[in-house]
Amino acid sequence: MRNRLIGFALALATIVLVTAESGELGIARDEMIYVSSGAHYADWWGHLITSGFSTSRADITHAWGGPQLTDNNREHPPLMKTLFGISQRLFHDKVKLFSDELGAARFPSAVMAGLLVLLVFTFTVEVWGLAAGVIAALLAIFMPRALFHAGLACFDAPMTTLWFAVIYAYWRGLPKKLPWQVGVVFGLALATKHNAILLPFALVPHLAFLIWRDRGGWRRLLALASIALIGPLVLVALWPWLWFDTVTHVTQWIGFHLTHVHYNYEYLGQNWNAPRFPWHVALVTTLFTVPAATLGAAGFGVVAWIKERATNPDRARAPALLVFLSAGVSIGPFLLGSTPIFGAEKHWAPAIPSICIAAGVGCVWVARGLATAIGDRVKHAPRIALGVVATAVVAAAVSETIAAEPYALTWYSTLAGGDAGAADLGMNRQFWGVAARGVLPELAKLAAGKPAPVYSHDASPAWGMYQRLGMLPKTMPDSGSEQGGIDNSQFAIVIHERHFNRHDYMIWVTYRTLQPVYVLRANGVPIVSVYRRR
Amino acid sequence: MLAIPAIVLLVLSVWEVFAAHHDATSVPGDEAWEAAAKVVHTGYRPGDLIVFAPAWNDPVGRMHLGDLIAIHDAARMDAARYGRIWELAIRGAHAPDVTGEPVFAEEIDGIAVRRYERAPAIVTADLRERLATAKVEGTRARGPVVELQEVGFAPHECILVATGAGPVKLTFPLVPLGSELVGYAGIADVFTRRDNRLPGRIQVAVHDVLVADRALGVDDGWVRFAATTAALPDEVTVTLSSDAPGRQICFAIEARR
């Protein structure tokens, strides 16, 4: 009971922290699409439930699909978008829990972040004890990039939660006769993001190992049957677009991602937009985007797992191997050199719970060694050693998190030398146009109330929302895209990414100046320039 | 021995706590830049070039000293024709445009202000300025036109030709050549470079004698070439080609004494 209360307290604290943090974040380009699609989806379900809305092909297509691969955002499954929409309708339109629609739309992501912390805590406590569980949960909270993503109405943070929920449900279901839960959770993961289809690549080898080691226990294959049978049913139930022409629509959904365009991504000084990509992108990026102390503790956790594998009380279910496979499978595709790398660490974020769990175990292991070394010379040595080690490692994660927000996509850990060190190394500056929010007050000040269209560059999809939220005067509309937009503008912003340099040059020529009037920086690194027409 | 892992982890953690704070505050702010800009304004002479290092800090440099930098200079072919170059650098970086010892150096709150002086290259002809005199042959999707283009993620004022079905030939008559013909070329536009990975090619001939022949890969950036020439007025022919229709090849060539 005590552990459960601690777990819920940590989860609640996470939800509060993420909700507060999300209010400081700019708007991600994709977020607008998800929020707007989510509102349609939520309305459709609302009509279906309240007034028996038609489930004809035409009506479903109108809300959920269309002839083009991206109509109604049908290239992404609907679970989180639907929750974003329901949250808007419920917590903004009706209950007024949130003063703005965006805050309400982002709330389900915050809840998912809380759920992840609860799951990490619960799993770790059950296998490796309370101390490891608390440390792992705290490190999962203070993971700078993950905290940032949890604040957005996007899929990456929720996918991390549901990925790990599948791992947890599978592990819990191993001794059960009918492990239906893992199938249901796998279906929810599938309905969140396409990378859920990788999960069996972690579970099948784990199960194969157990059966090989135990020379039997075939009944455990029921977990896979649950995944194979119940998972797809849940996906289809949640996604009306799959209620007809199911095979075609699933093929189109997966096919879209298998042939996804390669966005531009800077890595170690080069702009990458076509394979083959360096095999080490995921490893180096993870090295630079997870706090160093967390990584160090995780390293010791792996050592502890190897050294103490024979004495693990849950040896029957091989939890350390499961955690390792979970991380390996989420990162594995990015070692191939052909998988798109543009999303950076968010695309292999499901590895985060594994890192945090290993770190929790590692902290406890090194603290135990320290306590043994101290011996009886100090009273309560085990507790003191654990307290010192845990505080130090968590404090390091907290200090990195403070440095990272609110422009966490520009943040890199101190192993890279921070944001500026990473800029020296030529690491990706940012994406999604989120940083534009930081120049809105300056733009409003410069315009001084006069009508002034703005070339909003990569923030264009979010511009209307910024105005609706009162962050920018209505007299400063988006002037349009590319050269036409610059021609029509009085102000122009450029959100700095290497491949966006061309926007600076177009503005220089049109405005006849290369001198920005304001440059927003994250820890000293330029992220947005503001130009004013002469 | 048992305590070693804990000591390692504690040292790492404490280092990270302090280093994270230090990293976040280690880049000079606007006050330092204003002071550095004042030094440059005081010593600046028309024709000076101002560069910043590392390149990622260029927007901050331009914000404080952009009034002294013409677009033409920022989009230069190279820095050889500048006799005086100001370099403003942070974090121990150096701009690729400067070499040797500076004649002036001052450190201002983390910004190194340095001035380099050298004998500038004497340009006897710039083909960009002579485009109107050129005879153009071959089908093309666009150009030739002198424009500021992104090539290799940097600004370059260059002659842009979007290739058509076959080679495009530009013949510049009576170019007053010096002892050297120096040029650069590359493929403009990041998105067409991504979507079509086929290279381009530039061939330069003086009086029908091939003096430079360069393949231009999509990731090659701004590619330099040079040839020795006789200091006489002569015909320079530039031939651009690519198997990728619409390949945007941009080049600049100077004859230097």
Interface residues (C-beta under 8 A of the other chain):
Chain A: H262 N264 Q270 N271 N273 A274 P291 A292 A293 G296 A297 F300 V303 G362 C363 W365 V366 A367 G369 L370 T372 A373 I374 A385 V388 V389 A392 V393 A395 A396 S399 E400 I402 A403 S413 T414 G417 G418 D419 A420 G421 A423 D424 R429 H496 R498 H499 N501 R502 D504 Y505 W508 V509 R512 T513 L514 Q515 P516 V517 Y518 V519 R521 N523 G524 V525 P526 S529
Chain B: M1 L2 A3 I4 P5 A6 I7 V8 L9 L10 L12 S13 V14 W15 E16 V17 A19 A20 H21 H22 D23 A24 T25 S26 V27 P28 G29 P54 W56 N57 D58 P59 V60 R62 M63 G66 D67 I69 I71 A74 A75 R91 A93 L148 Q149 E150 F153 A154 P155 D189 V190 R193 R194 R197 D219
